[in-house]
Amino acid sequence: MAGLHFEEFKPGMVIEHAIRRTVTETDNILFSAMTYNCAPLHIDDEYSRNTMYGQRLLNSMFLLALDATSRRQGSISHLQET
């Protein structure tokens, strides 16, 4: 699956990789605090429920950092909505 362009990914597509990392709610809260990104969409459950997303969003910079780390280790991060 390596080398796919963004347009080639399909909703629900699962890509298996050897290196895995489960991202938790705590990861999101701590990373948001560490990077001083205290946007309510990342940390306030009640606020986020009333948005078009209906839930808190993962800090996008956390995904970037996770992806950069996994690429350094010779893999691409596996992301799956749970």
GROMACS elastic network, one bead per residue, 0.5 to 0.9 nm:
[ bonds ]
;  ai    aj funct       b0    kb
    1     4     6  0.63074   500
    1    15     6  0.72535   500
    2    76     6  0.83606   500
    4     7     6  0.81012   500
    4     8     6  0.60711   500
    4     9     6  0.72532   500
    5     8     6  0.54155   500
    5     9     6  0.72177   500
    6     9     6  0.57360   500
    7    10     6  0.78860   500
    9    12     6  0.88642   500
    9    13     6  0.68728   500
   10    13     6  0.54602   500
   11    14     6  0.88983   500
   12    80     6  0.82950   500
   12    81     6  0.88081   500
   13    80     6  0.87982   500
   14    78     6  0.82705   500
   14    79     6  0.83522   500
   14    80     6  0.72676   500
   15    78     6  0.66642   500
   15    79     6  0.83781   500
   15    80     6  0.88801   500
   16    19     6  0.89081   500
   16    20     6  0.89101   500
   16    78     6  0.68666   500
   17    20     6  0.69032   500
   17    75     6  0.73390   500
   17    76     6  0.74827   500
   17    77     6  0.75824   500
   17    78     6  0.64948   500
   18    75     6  0.79015   500
   19    70     6  0.78468   500
   19    73     6  0.88137   500
   19    75     6  0.69259   500
   19    76     6  0.82622   500
   19    77     6  0.74283   500
   19    78     6  0.79770   500
   20    77     6  0.70280   500
   20    78     6  0.64645   500
   20    79     6  0.88418   500
   21    66     6  0.88059   500
   21    77     6  0.77728   500
   21    78     6  0.76550   500
   21    79     6  0.86075   500
   22    79     6  0.86542   500
   23    26     6  0.82303   500
   23    27     6  0.62372   500
   23    28     6  0.76223   500
   23    79     6  0.89985   500
   24    27     6  0.51501   500
   24    28     6  0.66679   500
   24    29     6  0.88996   500
   25    28     6  0.52413   500
   25    29     6  0.63372   500
   25    30     6  0.86680   500
   25    58     6  0.84319   500
   26    29     6  0.50865   500
   26    30     6  0.59543   500
   26    31     6  0.83133   500
   27    30     6  0.53074   500
   27    31     6  0.59211   500
   27    32     6  0.83666   500
   27    62     6  0.85277   500
   28    31     6  0.52732   500
   28    32     6  0.59888   500
   28    33     6  0.85447   500
   28    42     6  0.72179   500
   28    43     6  0.79235   500
   28    57     6  0.86206   500
   28    58     6  0.59876   500
   28    59     6  0.62551   500
   28    62     6  0.73349   500
   29    32     6  0.51906   500
   29    33     6  0.61941   500
   29    34     6  0.85627   500
   29    38     6  0.87004   500
   29    42     6  0.71539   500
   29    43     6  0.60744   500
   29    58     6  0.88347   500
   29    59     6  0.85706   500
   30    33     6  0.50914   500
   30    34     6  0.59490   500
   30    35     6  0.85641   500
   31    35     6  0.60960   500
   31    36     6  0.83672   500
   31    37     6  0.82350   500
   31    59     6  0.76607   500
   31    61     6  0.86395   500
   31    62     6  0.66608   500
   32    35     6  0.53490   500
   32    36     6  0.59800   500
   32    38     6  0.59229   500
   32    39     6  0.81982   500
   32    42     6  0.71118   500
   32    43     6  0.77257   500
   32    58     6  0.89810   500
   32    59     6  0.65443   500
   32    61     6  0.87240   500
   32    62     6  0.80985   500
   33    37     6  0.61636   500
   33    38     6  0.63114   500
   34    37     6  0.77310   500
   35    38     6  0.83219   500
   35    61     6  0.88534   500
   36    39     6  0.88258   500
   37    40     6  0.89995   500
   37    42     6  0.81170   500
   37    59     6  0.81553   500
   38    41     6  0.82864   500
   38    42     6  0.68448   500
   38    43     6  0.66818   500
   38    44     6  0.89771   500
   39    42     6  0.56966   500
   39    43     6  0.68190   500
   39    44     6  0.81530   500
   40    43     6  0.52052   500
   40    45     6  0.79365   500
   40    47     6  0.65103   500
   40    48     6  0.69506   500
   40    56     6  0.81199   500
   41    44     6  0.61353   500
   41    45     6  0.76571   500
   41    47     6  0.70176   500
   41    48     6  0.52893   500
   41    51     6  0.84581   500
   41    55     6  0.79053   500
   41    56     6  0.52723   500
   41    57     6  0.57645   500
   41    58     6  0.83422   500
   41    59     6  0.86224   500
   42    45     6  0.80632   500
   42    48     6  0.79188   500
   42    56     6  0.53293   500
   42    57     6  0.51955   500
   42    58     6  0.60747   500
   42    59     6  0.60927   500
   43    47     6  0.87785   500
   43    48     6  0.83271   500
   43    56     6  0.67193   500
   43    57     6  0.82572   500
   44    47     6  0.54157   500
   44    48     6  0.61267   500
   44    49     6  0.87151   500
   44    56     6  0.69291   500
   45    48     6  0.51341   500
   45    49     6  0.61749   500
   45    54     6  0.89426   500
   45    55     6  0.65110   500
   45    56     6  0.58083   500
   46    49     6  0.52881   500
   46    50     6  0.69904   500
   46    55     6  0.82961   500
   46    56     6  0.87133   500
   47    50     6  0.56463   500
   47    51     6  0.71121   500
   47    54     6  0.89321   500
   47    55     6  0.84839   500
   47    56     6  0.83377   500
   48    51     6  0.52927   500
   48    52     6  0.82510   500
   48    53     6  0.70597   500
   48    54     6  0.58117   500
   48    56     6  0.51691   500
   48    57     6  0.79355   500
   49    52     6  0.80130   500
   49    53     6  0.71695   500
   49    56     6  0.72986   500
   50    53     6  0.79250   500
   50    54     6  0.59877   500
   50    55     6  0.80735   500
   51    54     6  0.54432   500
   51    55     6  0.76041   500
   52    55     6  0.85424   500
   53    56     6  0.75343   500
   53    57     6  0.78606   500
   57    60     6  0.82356   500
   58    61     6  0.86078   500
   58    62     6  0.74430   500
   58    63     6  0.78059   500
   59    62     6  0.53701   500
   59    63     6  0.69716   500
   60    63     6  0.51392   500
   60    64     6  0.63948   500
   60    65     6  0.87370   500
   61    65     6  0.61159   500
   61    66     6  0.84643   500
   62    65     6  0.50812   500
   62    66     6  0.60265   500
   62    67     6  0.84772   500
   63    67     6  0.59634   500
   63    68     6  0.84540   500
   63    77     6  0.88994   500
   64    67     6  0.51269   500
   64    68     6  0.60861   500
   64    69     6  0.85544   500
   65    68     6  0.51143   500
   65    69     6  0.61301   500
   65    70     6  0.86326   500
   66    69     6  0.51353   500
   66    70     6  0.61938   500
   66    71     6  0.86172   500
   66    77     6  0.71354   500
   67    70     6  0.51220   500
   67    71     6  0.60915   500
   67    72     6  0.85714   500
   67    75     6  0.86652   500
   67    76     6  0.64374   500
   67    77     6  0.55233   500
   67    78     6  0.89365   500
   68    71     6  0.51844   500
   68    72     6  0.62643   500
   68    73     6  0.88128   500
   68    76     6  0.84738   500
   68    77     6  0.87350   500
   69    72     6  0.51712   500
   69    73     6  0.65261   500
   69    74     6  0.89642   500
   69    75     6  0.88062   500
   69    76     6  0.88904   500
   69    77     6  0.86411   500
   70    73     6  0.50286   500
   70    74     6  0.64310   500
   70    75     6  0.52313   500
   70    76     6  0.55671   500
   70    77     6  0.57577   500
   71    76     6  0.54621   500
   71    77     6  0.76178   500
   72    75     6  0.73573   500
   72    76     6  0.89982   500
   73    76     6  0.85946   500
